[in-house]
């Protein structure tokens, strides 16, 4: 049991170091083959997740959100789901957007990369 736990921890540390070095490569040269492969993997992973999250509703606790919940109900959720289903971006468009974000200096670390990916995939009409 301990051997499995130690091996899982070691693998997670190695993958974290590999991800950091790939992102550092992208910050240095965003047009390199290694960077484009890394960003392509990020985009592919995000697109796999996006299809299962289409029905996700914006999380707000304001008056507008509560009013919509009680007045619009499922009609709004269905309309938003259909709106988002038709607007899943193309893989190449997402890859170009991430490359541009790295070039502009917006992405310097993993948190910046995550934020850039969320903003490129966002289709919710209510914030």
C-alpha positions as CSV (number, residue, x, y, z in Angstrom):
1,X,0.0,0.0,0.0
2,X,2.8,2.4,0.9
3,X,4.7,1.6,-2.3
4,X,1.6,2.5,-4.4
5,X,1.1,5.7,-2.5
6,X,4.7,6.7,-2.8
7,X,4.7,6.0,-6.6
8,X,1.5,8.0,-7.1
9,X,3.1,11.0,-5.2
10,X,6.3,10.7,-7.2
11,X,4.5,10.6,-10.5
12,X,2.4,13.6,-9.6
13,X,5.5,15.5,-8.7
14,X,7.2,14.6,-12.0
15,X,4.2,15.5,-14.0
16,X,4.0,18.9,-12.3
17,X,7.7,19.6,-13.1
18,X,7.1,18.5,-16.7
19,X,4.1,20.8,-17.0
20,X,6.0,23.7,-15.5
21,X,9.0,23.2,-17.9
22,X,6.6,23.0,-20.9
23,X,4.9,26.2,-19.9
24,X,8.4,27.8,-19.4
25,X,9.2,26.7,-23.0
26,X,6.1,28.4,-24.2
27,X,6.9,31.6,-22.4
28,X,10.3,31.6,-24.1
29,X,9.1,30.7,-27.6
30,X,5.4,30.2,-28.2
31,X,5.9,29.1,-31.8
32,X,8.2,26.2,-31.0
33,X,7.0,22.7,-31.8
34,X,7.2,21.7,-28.1
35,X,5.1,24.6,-27.0
36,X,2.5,24.0,-29.7
37,X,2.3,20.3,-28.7
38,X,1.8,21.3,-25.1
39,X,-0.9,23.9,-25.9
40,X,-2.6,21.4,-28.2
41,X,-2.8,19.0,-25.3
42,X,-4.3,21.7,-23.1
43,X,-6.9,22.5,-25.8
44,X,-7.7,18.8,-26.3
45,X,-8.2,18.2,-22.6
46,X,-10.4,21.3,-22.3
47,X,-12.6,20.3,-25.3
48,X,-13.1,16.8,-23.7
49,X,-14.2,18.5,-20.5
50,X,-16.3,21.1,-22.3
51,X,-18.8,18.7,-23.8
52,X,-19.7,17.4,-20.3
53,X,-20.1,20.9,-18.9
54,X,-22.4,22.4,-21.4
55,X,-25.4,22.5,-19.1
56,X,-23.5,24.2,-16.3
57,X,-25.3,27.2,-15.0
58,X,-23.5,30.4,-14.0
59,X,-22.9,30.6,-10.3
60,X,-24.1,33.9,-8.9
61,X,-25.9,34.7,-5.7
62,X,-27.4,38.0,-6.7
63,X,-30.9,39.2,-7.1
64,X,-30.9,38.6,-10.9
65,X,-29.9,35.0,-10.5
66,X,-32.6,34.2,-7.9
67,X,-35.2,36.0,-10.0
68,X,-34.2,34.0,-13.1
69,X,-34.3,30.8,-11.1
70,X,-37.9,31.4,-10.0
71,X,-39.2,33.1,-13.1
72,X,-37.3,31.6,-16.0
73,X,-36.5,28.2,-14.6
74,X,-35.8,25.4,-17.0
75,X,-36.6,27.4,-20.1
76,X,-33.6,29.5,-19.6
77,X,-31.3,26.6,-18.8
78,X,-32.5,24.8,-21.9
79,X,-32.0,27.9,-24.1
80,X,-28.5,28.5,-22.6
81,X,-27.6,24.8,-23.2
82,X,-28.6,25.0,-26.8
83,X,-26.8,28.4,-27.1
84,X,-23.5,26.9,-25.8
85,X,-23.8,23.6,-27.8
86,X,-23.7,25.5,-31.0
87,X,-20.7,27.6,-29.9
88,X,-18.0,25.2,-29.1
89,X,-14.9,26.8,-30.6
90,X,-12.8,25.0,-33.2
91,X,-9.6,23.4,-31.9
92,X,-7.4,25.5,-34.1
93,X,-9.1,28.8,-33.0
94,X,-8.5,27.8,-29.4
95,X,-4.8,26.9,-30.1
96,X,-4.3,30.3,-31.8
97,X,-6.0,32.1,-28.9
98,X,-3.7,30.4,-26.3
99,X,-0.6,31.1,-28.4
100,X,-1.7,34.8,-28.6
101,X,-2.2,34.9,-24.9
102,X,1.3,33.5,-24.3
103,X,2.8,36.0,-26.8
104,X,1.1,38.9,-25.1
105,X,2.4,38.0,-21.7
106,X,-1.0,37.2,-20.3
107,X,0.0,33.6,-19.5
108,X,3.0,33.4,-17.2
109,X,2.0,30.5,-15.0
110,X,-0.5,27.6,-14.7
111,X,-3.2,29.8,-13.2
112,X,-2.9,32.3,-16.1
113,X,-3.1,29.4,-18.6
114,X,-6.2,28.1,-16.9
115,X,-7.8,31.5,-16.9
116,X,-7.1,32.0,-20.6
117,X,-8.6,28.6,-21.4
118,X,-11.7,29.3,-19.4
119,X,-12.2,32.7,-21.1
120,X,-11.8,31.2,-24.6
121,X,-14.4,28.5,-23.8
122,X,-16.9,30.7,-22.0
123,X,-20.2,30.9,-23.7
124,X,-22.5,31.8,-20.8
125,X,-24.7,34.8,-21.4
126,X,-25.3,35.6,-17.7
127,X,-22.5,36.6,-15.4
